[in-house]
Amino acid sequence: MFQLLGEFDCKLDAKGRLMVPSSLRKQLPDVEQEGLVINRGFEKHLVIYPKKVWEAVVADLSKLNPYEPKTREFIRLFTRGATELTLDAAGRVNLPKTLLESVGVDVSTDLVLACQIDKIEVWSKKAYEALFDKDPADFAALAADVMGDKNRRDDGV
């Protein structure tokens, strides 16, 4: 199981390659052999999955009913542009130009790699920072909605 941590400020080189930070590569010990997969996220960002995590996602997708129109549409949208990535000898990955363009990123854009448990979100720095321009009370309310009673003790206290 992956447990990726950290946020990393990055830039693309002139050829659209991303240098994966060494501290992030250390959290992905088998990435050179197994590879990564990148696709679009649900917001205006990209998502990089370790290959094993992507395979689990695809296994979940394969269990969905292909006779349902919404299922087919979701799978098309979710997998559109999904691409395998491999690290070169210098620890760089070449991000697909079409995916970068789809989220408004070019070689001059500052990026943030944001680890999200078992995947890595790729955001323009400006868009990522805008996510957090909310009142802290909003985060507290969100936490209550999402986490609910998950942390209640069994004795009712």
C-alpha positions as CSV (number, residue, x, y, z in Angstrom):
1,M,0.0,0.0,0.0
2,F,1.2,3.5,-0.8
3,Q,1.2,6.3,1.6
4,L,2.6,9.3,-0.2
5,L,3.3,12.5,1.7
6,G,4.3,16.0,0.7
7,E,3.8,19.0,-1.6
8,F,6.5,19.8,-4.0
9,D,7.0,23.0,-6.1
10,C,8.2,22.1,-9.6
11,K,8.7,23.4,-13.1
12,L,8.8,21.7,-16.5
13,D,11.9,21.9,-18.6
14,A,11.8,23.3,-22.1
15,K,10.8,19.8,-23.5
16,G,7.9,19.4,-21.1
17,R,9.7,17.0,-18.7
18,L,9.1,17.1,-15.0
19,M,11.9,16.3,-12.6
20,V,10.4,14.1,-9.9
21,P,11.8,15.3,-6.6
22,S,14.2,12.8,-5.0
23,S,12.3,12.8,-1.7
24,L,9.1,11.8,-3.7
25,R,11.0,9.2,-5.7
26,K,12.2,7.6,-2.4
27,Q,8.5,7.1,-1.5
28,L,8.1,5.2,-4.8
29,P,10.9,2.6,-4.6
30,D,9.7,0.4,-7.5
31,V,8.7,3.3,-9.9
32,E,11.7,2.8,-12.2
33,Q,10.6,-0.8,-12.9
34,E,6.8,-0.5,-12.6
35,G,6.2,3.0,-14.0
36,L,3.4,5.5,-13.5
37,V,0.1,6.4,-15.2
38,I,-1.1,10.0,-15.6
39,N,-4.6,11.1,-16.4
40,R,-7.0,14.0,-15.9
41,G,-8.3,14.8,-12.4
42,F,-11.9,15.7,-11.5
43,E,-11.0,19.4,-11.2
44,K,-8.6,21.3,-13.5
45,H,-5.5,19.2,-12.6
46,L,-3.8,16.0,-13.5
47,V,-3.3,12.8,-11.4
48,I,-0.2,10.6,-11.4
49,Y,-0.8,7.0,-10.1
50,P,1.8,4.4,-9.3
51,K,1.2,1.6,-11.8
52,K,-0.2,-0.8,-9.1
53,V,-2.7,1.8,-7.9
54,W,-3.8,2.5,-11.5
55,E,-4.3,-1.3,-12.0
56,A,-6.6,-1.4,-8.9
57,V,-8.6,1.6,-10.2
58,V,-9.0,-0.1,-13.6
59,A,-10.1,-3.3,-11.8
60,D,-12.8,-1.3,-10.1
61,L,-13.9,0.2,-13.4
62,S,-14.1,-3.2,-15.0
63,K,-16.7,-4.2,-12.4
64,L,-19.1,-1.5,-13.5
65,N,-22.0,-2.3,-15.7
66,P,-21.1,-1.5,-19.3
67,Y,-24.7,-1.5,-20.4
68,E,-25.4,1.6,-18.4
69,P,-24.9,4.8,-20.5
70,K,-23.6,6.8,-17.5
71,T,-21.1,4.1,-16.7
72,R,-19.7,4.2,-20.3
73,E,-19.6,8.0,-20.3
74,F,-17.8,8.0,-16.9
75,I,-15.2,5.5,-18.0
76,R,-14.6,7.4,-21.3
77,L,-14.1,10.7,-19.4
78,F,-12.0,9.2,-16.7
79,T,-9.6,7.3,-18.9
80,R,-9.4,9.9,-21.6
81,G,-5.7,10.6,-22.2
82,A,-4.4,8.2,-19.6
83,T,-0.8,7.6,-20.4
84,E,2.0,5.5,-19.0
85,L,5.0,7.4,-17.8
86,T,8.5,6.1,-17.2
87,L,11.3,7.8,-15.4
88,D,14.5,8.5,-17.4
89,A,18.0,8.1,-15.9
90,A,17.8,11.6,-14.5
91,G,14.5,11.0,-12.7
92,R,12.4,12.9,-15.2
93,V,9.0,12.1,-16.7
94,N,7.7,13.5,-20.0
95,L,4.2,14.8,-19.4
96,P,1.9,14.5,-22.4
97,K,1.3,17.9,-24.1
98,T,-2.4,17.3,-24.6
99,L,-3.0,16.6,-20.9
100,L,-1.0,19.7,-19.9
101,E,-3.0,21.8,-22.3
102,S,-6.2,20.4,-21.0
103,V,-5.5,21.9,-17.6
104,G,-3.9,25.2,-18.8
105,V,-0.3,24.3,-18.1
106,D,2.7,25.1,-20.4
107,V,6.4,25.1,-19.8
108,S,6.4,28.5,-18.1
109,T,3.8,27.4,-15.5
110,D,4.9,26.8,-11.9
111,L,3.5,23.5,-10.7
112,V,2.7,21.8,-7.4
113,L,2.9,18.1,-6.9
114,A,0.4,17.3,-4.1
115,C,0.5,13.8,-2.6
116,Q,-3.0,12.5,-1.9
117,I,-2.6,9.2,0.0
118,D,-1.8,6.8,-3.0
119,K,-1.6,9.3,-5.9
120,I,-0.1,12.6,-6.9
121,E,-2.1,15.5,-8.1
122,V,-0.4,17.9,-10.5
123,W,-1.7,21.5,-10.3
124,S,-0.6,24.8,-11.6
125,K,0.7,26.6,-8.5
126,K,-1.9,29.4,-9.0
127,A,-4.9,27.0,-9.2
128,Y,-3.6,25.0,-6.2
129,E,-3.2,28.0,-4.0
130,A,-6.7,29.2,-4.9
131,L,-8.1,26.0,-3.5
132,F,-7.1,27.1,0.0
133,D,-8.5,30.6,-0.2
134,K,-11.4,29.6,2.0
135,D,-12.4,30.4,5.5
136,P,-11.0,27.9,8.1
137,A,-14.6,27.4,9.4
138,D,-15.5,26.0,6.0
139,F,-12.8,23.3,6.5
140,A,-14.2,22.5,9.9
141,A,-17.7,22.1,8.5
142,L,-16.3,19.9,5.7
143,A,-14.5,17.7,8.2
144,A,-17.7,17.2,10.1
145,D,-19.6,16.3,7.0
146,V,-17.0,13.9,5.6
147,M,-15.7,12.3,8.7
148,G,-18.9,12.4,10.8
149,D,-18.9,10.0,13.6
150,K,-15.9,8.0,12.5
151,N,-13.9,8.9,15.5
152,R,-16.5,8.2,18.2
153,R,-15.4,5.9,20.9
154,D,-17.3,2.6,21.3
155,D,-18.4,3.5,24.8
156,G,-20.4,6.5,23.4
157,V,-18.1,9.2,24.7
